[in-house]
Amino acid sequence: MIYNLNKGHFSSVFMENYFKSKFKIMQNKRLLGIVLAVAVLLFIPFTAMQFTDEVNWTLFDFIVAGVLLLGTGLMCEFVIRKVAKTEHRIALCGAVLAVLVLIWIELAVGIFGTPFAGS
């Protein structure tokens, strides 16, 4: 590709590509942050299991919790990327987080009495 240096075309293409690459790096940093946050949150019960018998998670518990947390984080990331208005982003991410909390509570203590609670 030949650039017309006299009209500043090269510099505008360079800047456009620079900002596109910076935007992609920011998105990848958010995804990395989501994965690291899930790992840290799962490390809390894992550490507690080393010191007390009151926390007794199985491998299945860690898998379910990881899927729930990662799914929630990725859904919020999807909302942030695709929804333009800030108010809608906040409302949708709040709804996703509310669903996470309700599912987590149901799996933990069974407030709705579904078979998923283990009773």
Secondary structure, DSSP 8 states (H G I E B T S, - for coil): ----GGGTHHHHHHHHHHHHHHHHHHHHHHHHHHHHHHHHHHHHHHHHHHH-SS----HHHHHHHHHHHHHHHHHHHHHHHH---HHHHHHHHHHHHHHHHHHHHHHHH-SS--GGG--
